Amino acid sequence: MKQLKYISIQLTLCCVFLSSCDKYLDITPKGKTLLTTVAHYDQWMNSEQLMYGHGTTFAIGAYLTDLVDVPNITNPPIQIAELMYTWAPQFSNDLTLSPTFWGEHYSRINLYNTLLLGINDATGGTNGQKRTLRAEALLGRALEYFYLVNEYAQPYDSATAKNDLAVPFVTSNDVTQDVPARSTVDEIYKHIINDLTEAIPDLPLDNSTNRMRGSVASAYSLLARVYFYARNYTEARKYAQLALDNSKAVMIDFNGPNPATNILSTHVDVIFGRMVIGQTPADLNFMRSFAANDLRVKKFYLSTDGYRFITRGATVFVPPSVTPVFYYVNTGTSVQEMKLIIAEAAARAGELPTALQALDDIRKNRFPAASYVKYTSTDPVATLSEVLLERIHELPFNGLRWLDMRRLDKENRMGTVTRLNAAGNVIATLEPHSPRYTLQIPLQVTAYHPDMPQNP
């Protein structure tokens, strides 16, 4: 632990004295010279920076979604969250700031690349340990590129993916190297799938002692997510089942005891953990979509209007204040996410028994056992609608809703989303197929790379 602290301090000092590293995709300088042993690299993979998830630290990405309502928004919007909430083209014009999302992901990619480039020369460990650490770094890097391609590129479309621009695919940790050109969506997806496929043979079979670290099931679960957002539902379902079959993770039954601790890496429903703190004002229509006896409402939401959902701003998704053992939200993968992927894929294929069973596997853990009624239907359209509703109830603020909105917009399943001020006046709209569904490359990046093509 002392060695890890020393490494972290040295890396931080390097960032302070070499602030020009911001010019290279806003990543931290390489720390290869500080890492010499396999034990160092193993500690490197336990870095707190790598444990945090999408939208660090307070899941700020939720402000893009239709599940949030901020009635007291500043006019005009000033704060990053407010600009995000109103789908501003840029979230900050301050070139000294690390760009939201972009900087977060490339900073972690730099850390993973540092391991990938240096692990083979490390001393004091076996070749098997080196291969395992390398596999974990490939897994972690794949997760970061998954978010990047789903934020700064058009939603995956097999007809256009080979031409749609995505993000630079960086494999170096040397801040002096030129930035690669923007890869295409197809290229980034292939890189992600190749990294995960390459990682699987060398990943541990079980990560139950620390679910923040990689495992075979972790890679399968991320492959399921990747194919899901490529709208290849057959492959997504296959890998979701492989993730469940190769994991010891199980759902937490809200009828039973809560976890013993708020340490997310020990929660039994986590397949591949990444933590953020839940703290998001919830939209009234979203809250009204819950059944009255849904246990998730009072377990995760604080309401100052008696859970009547009649007052804007009165209900907040804030697990730390309601059920402290759920202090952290998992933006990594979970049993319930895999079940929802299987349910949606099966519903889309018209395989209703499979879809209904996967849906029931979740819902029976979310309603009082004494009053639980299993959802049944013979209508594929109604079943798919129910699965999509369950998805927003189960995974509302873990970094996936914005990606779901983009995915569903490609299928004409998204209507116009509006933002209202305190007086109820519309101050922003997100129309179907709006260019705002794809984030612009941050000004902090294009200022140093003016030749990088900008999104609309």
N, C-alpha and C positions, 0 to 999 in steps of 0.2 A: 504494500500500500504506500509506503514511503517513496519507493521508486516511481510509482505511478504519479504521486503528487509532484515529485521532482520533474517528471516529464511534462506534466500539465503546466506547471509554473514556467518552465523554460519555453514551451510553445506559446504561452500567453505573452511572455516578454518578447519573443520574436515578433509577434504580431504588433506589439506596441512600437518597437524600433524599426520595423520594416512595414510601415503602414502602406507603402506602395503596393503591397500584395493585393489590395483592394482592386487594383487595375486588372487583375487576372481573375475574372469571374467572381470576385469577392470571396476568395478562399484563403485559408490560413497557409503560411509557408510550410514547406515540407519539414518534417522532424526526423528524417531518416537517420541523421547522425546521432540522435539521442537514443535510438533504439538499437540494441546490439544482441539481445538474447531472445529466445522464444518466450521466456517468461515476461519480458518487457512487452512483447506484442500481444500476449494474452491479456495483460493488464490494460493495454491500449484498447482492446475490444470491450473492456468494462468501463470505458470513459463515459462520464455522465452525458456528454454531448451526444453520444451515440444511443443513449437510452431514451432520450426525448423523441417525441414523435412529430407528426405533421402539424404545422402551425404553432410551434413552440412559443411560449409555454402554456398559453391559455386557449389553445385551439382556435386561433384567430380566424382561420379559414372558414369557420361556421358563419361568419358575417356575410359571406357571399351568397348564402343559401336562402331558400324560401321558408325556412323554419324559424327565422329570427325576426324580431320586431324591436326597433329602438325608437320609441316615440319622442324622446327628449333629444333627438339628434341636433347638433349644432347647425345653424344656417348662416353661411354655407358650411358644408362639412370640412373639418380641419384635420382631425385625428386619422391615423392610418386605418383604424377599424371603421370609422365613418366613411372614409373614401372607398374602402372595400365594400361596405354595406350598400353604397349607392353606385357601385360598379364603375367608379371613375377609371379612366384609362390608365392613370398612374396613381400609386398609393403614396408616393413621396417624391418631391422634387429636390430633396436635400442629397447632394452627391456624396456627402460624408457618411451617410447612413448605409448600413448593410441592407440590400434590397430584400423586402419581405418575400418569403418562400425561396426565391432564387438563391440568395445568399446562404440560407439555411441548408438547402440540399447540396449545393456545391461544396460547402464547408465540410459536410460529412463525407462526401465523395472523396475529397482530398485526404481525409483520414483513412478511408478504406484503401485508396490508391497507395498511400504510404506503406501500409502493410503488404499489399500485393507486390509492390516493387522491392521490398526489403526482406521479406520473410525467408527467402531461400538462403540468404547470407547470414541469418541469425545463428547464434551458437547456443549450446546448452539444451537442445531438445531433439526429439526424434523426427524423422522424415514424416511419420504419420501425424505428429502434432503440427508440423508445418503445413501439411496438406489440409488439415482440419481448419486451422486458422485462415488459410487462404480461401477455403470454401465459405467460411463465415463472412469474410470480407466481400466476396462476390455476391453473396446473398444480400448483405446490407447495401451494397452499391446498387444492386438491382432495384431495391425498394425505393431508393432516392430517385433513380431515373424514371421509375414508374410515376412518381408524383410530378416530376418535371415535364414529362411528355403529356401528362394529363392536365397540366396547367397552362403551358406555353405553346401548345400545338392544337390543331383542330382535333375534335374527337375522332377516334379511329374509324376510318371508312376504307374498306378493302379496295374500293374503286379509286381512291385518291391518295392512299397512304404513301405511295412511292414518290409522290410529288409534294405533299404537304410538309412544310418545314417544321422541325421540332426544335431541339436544343443541341448545343455542342456536346459531343461525346468525348469527355476528358478522361484519359487513362494515366496522365502524368500527375506528379505532385510538385513539379518544378514551376514556380510562379514566373520564371523568366521565359518560358516557352510561349510561342504564339498560340492564341486561342484557336481551336479547330472551328471550321465553318459549322453552321447549323446542319445537323443531320436531318434526314426525313423521318417522319413518323414510323414508316416501315423499318428503317434502319435501327431506330432506337428500340422498337419492340423486339426486333431480332437480337439486338445486343442483350436486352434484359433476359429473354428466353434462353439464349446461349449461356449467359452467366449462371442462371439458375440450374440449367441442365448439367453444366460442368461441375457445379458445386455439389449436387446431390450425392454422388458416390463417396464423398469424403466428409459429409456432415454426420454428426452424432445421431444415433437413433432416438435419443431421449434427452430433452432439455428441461425436465421437470424440476430440477434443482434451481434453475435460473432460466426462466422462459424468455428473457431478453436476449439470450444467446441462441445461435442457430441450431437447427435440427433438420432431419430429412422432411418431417412434416411441415416445418416452417417453409421450406422451399416449395413443396407441393402446394401449400396454401397460397403462397405468393403467385405461383403459376396460375392457380385458379382465379385469383383476382385479376391478373394481367389478361388472361383470355376473356374473362367476364367483361372487362371494359373495352376489349376489342370486339365485343358482341359475338364471340365465338362460343356460344353457350354449351355446345357439346363438349368441347375441350375443357371449358371451365368446370362443368359438372364432373368430368372424369377426375380432374386434379383435386377438386374439393373432396371427393370421396377418398382419394388416396391420402389426402392430408388427415382426414378423420381416421382412416384405417391405420395410419402410422403414428398416431399421437395418443398419449395417455390423457389428453385434455378432455374434460367433460363440462357440461353446462352447470352453472350455479342455479340451484332451485331457490327461487325467492320465497317459497313456502317454508324453507328450512333456515338453518343458521347462516348468517353472513360469514364471509371469510374472517379468519382470525386476525388478519393484519391488513394494512393498506398498502403493503409492498406488492406492487402489481406483478412482479416476476414470480410470485408464489400463487397467484390466483389460478384456480384449476381450469378455467375456461379459456385461458390464453394459449394460443399455439405459438405465436411469435409476437413478443411484447414490445410496444413503444408507447411511452406515457406522455400525456398532457394533462393539465388541470382543467376540469370542467367548470365553466363560468360563462353562461350565454343566456341572454334574455329571449324567452320563447314566444313565438307567435301564437295568438289566441286561437286561430283556426286549427293550427297544429295541435294545440292542447285539447281542443274540443273533439279531435278525431280519436282520442283514446276512449276505450270503454271505461265506465265508471268504476269498475272493480279491477282495473289493470294495476298490478302491484308496482310497476315501474314509476308511476306518477309520483307517489309519495316517497319513493325510495331515492329519486334523483332530482325532483323539482321542489323548489320552495315557492309557495304561493302566499301572498299577503291579502288575497281576496277570498280566502277560505276554499280554494280550489274550485271556485265557481267559474273561473275563466271569463270574467266579464269586464275586467279592467286591463287595459293595455299597460305593459310594463310591470305588472304585478306578479308574474310568474317567471322564474329564472331556473334554468338547468344549472344546478350547483351542488353536485354530490358531496363535496367536502363539508357543506353546512347541514346536510340532511342525513347522509349515511357515510360517516368519515372513512370507513374501510374502503369505500369506492372513491377515495380522494382523487385517484388518477383514472383517466379514461384511456382505454387502449386504442391507439390508432394503428396498431399492428393487427394481426389476424387472430381470429377466435373460432371456437366451435360454432357459435351462432351465425357468424358470417358465412361459414362453409355450408351450414344447413340452409341458409337463405339463398345461396348460389344454387344449390341442388334444387330447392323448391322452385325458384324462378325458371331455371333451365327446363325442369320437368314440366312445369305449367305451359311454357312456350311450346314444348314438344307435344302437348296434349296428353301427357302421362300423368293423369290426375291422382291416382293412388300414391305415386311417389311424391308428388308435390304436396299433397295433403298430409302425408306422414311426416315429411321434413318440417312443414309448418307446425304441425302438432308437437313435434319434438321441442320446439321453442316455446310455443304458447302455454303448454302445460306447466312450464316453469315460471310463468309470468302472471298467472291468475290464481286466486285462492282455489286450492284443490277441491274444497267442498262445493264450490259453485261453478267450477270450470265446465264449459260446454265446448266440445271439439267442433271446429269449423268443418262443415261438409258442403260439397257442391258437385254438380255434374256439368257445370258450365266452365269451360277453359278460360273464357274472358273474365268471368267473375273471380275465378281462382287466381289468375294472374294479378288482378287488381288487389285482391286480399294480400297476396304475397308482397306486392309493392308497398302496400300500407304497413304491413308488418315490418318491412325493411326500415322505414323511417322511424317507426316506434322503437325498434331495437338498436339501430345504428344512427341516431340523429346527429350527434356532434362529435364524431370520431374521424372526421376528415374525408368521408366518403360521399356525403350528400351532394356537394357541389359536382363531384364527378358523376354521380347518378343523374343529376339534372342535365349535364352535358350529354350523357349517354341516351337518356330518354328523349331529349330534344331532337336527336337524330331520327327518332321514331315518331316524331310529331305528338309526343305525349306530354309536352310542357306547354302550359298556357302562359299568358303574360304575368310576370311577377311585378308587383308594385311596392314602393316604399312610401309611407305616409308620415307626415310630421305630426306633432302633438294635436294640431287642429283637424287632422284627418285629410289634409291636402296632399295630393300626389307630388312627390319631389323627385322620384326617379322610377323608371320602368325598365324591365328586361323583357324584351319581346322574344317570341319564338325565333330561333335561328339567329339571334343577335350576335354580332362579332364580339360582344363583351363576354360571351361564353369562353373565349380564349383570351388569356391575360396577355397584355403587351409585355415585350421584353423591358425590364426596368431601365429607367433613365441612367441609373448608376452603372449599368452595363454598357449601354449604347454610347454614353459619354466618352468611354475609353475605347469603344469599338464601333465607330460610326459607320463602318462598312457592313455591320451585321444587319440583315434585313429585319425590319420591324413588322409586327403583326398589325392588322388594321385597328 
